[in-house]
């Protein structure tokens, strides 16, 4: 018997807008990363912290949208899972399809095994990606040991699914005190990662792991899984507790101040520079941003109001754009990397033009995915599943 699809609650417009700001910075981070000499030299150096911010926003929104409905019995666990599937999965699928179609346009020396990939392998990877099942390194076709080699950014959505399961099966039943204790433990995990303590001995002596940073999470080996779950647990459930506490901060012009803070946090140069003796400074910076600044921003965004029609339209546009942009842009980055490697002698203005073009294409592709695909597919799924 079908259940009724409960209407969505009013949205926090500022939080939607901030998600879009962070997503745009992620795209810029990846565009600059193609030309980076390493993590200590990267422009928009901390763009990857957007993922941690996304997790915190998700935890807050999940608590706001579902805590009372699940507790009152108006919504069942199965209804919750269906709603999350409808919200997340259509764009996961389109991101995988885009990665599949653009795969052979992103080759280059940095992708050592792409030339050996067969169409049969890519079709199998596409079908697996549609189910969100992570693939082992033995199925890698790019050479980066990504969980989802057709669209590397999908790794964070896998963790998002896991967080939703943890929430609906376990965490939602915890009171504020018990949840706070869990979050304190998760904060210690964050500190262990950012200060490079390797508390569980998962990092090999050699390997592509950046010290004193949260960079990582896109693979299925022990180190990458440790990074990924550490990045997930504190932000997601801290956002949930923040929602439950209801202690928000009202700021005039809240969206613009919060957006400025997010831009500064993600654009900050590598703290401590390239001297290994100062790497701990970067770990301290990232731990402060994740543990304190992001909760402050969410509290400000939740407590403030959008004033003016123009600001409302900007927040709505950025909110609508955010998830489609994040989940569809990375196949274009593969292409940029491939073009850069095969056009080393091209003048600087051509490299700039290509980067700007890819940015514009990413925005257009994300908006088209949202309007022409995501919205109608979600409406169709609502009718079929409820």
Order of alpha helices (4+ residues) and beta strands (2+ residues): alpha-alpha-alpha-alpha-alpha-alpha-alpha-alpha-alpha-alpha-alpha-alpha-alpha-alpha
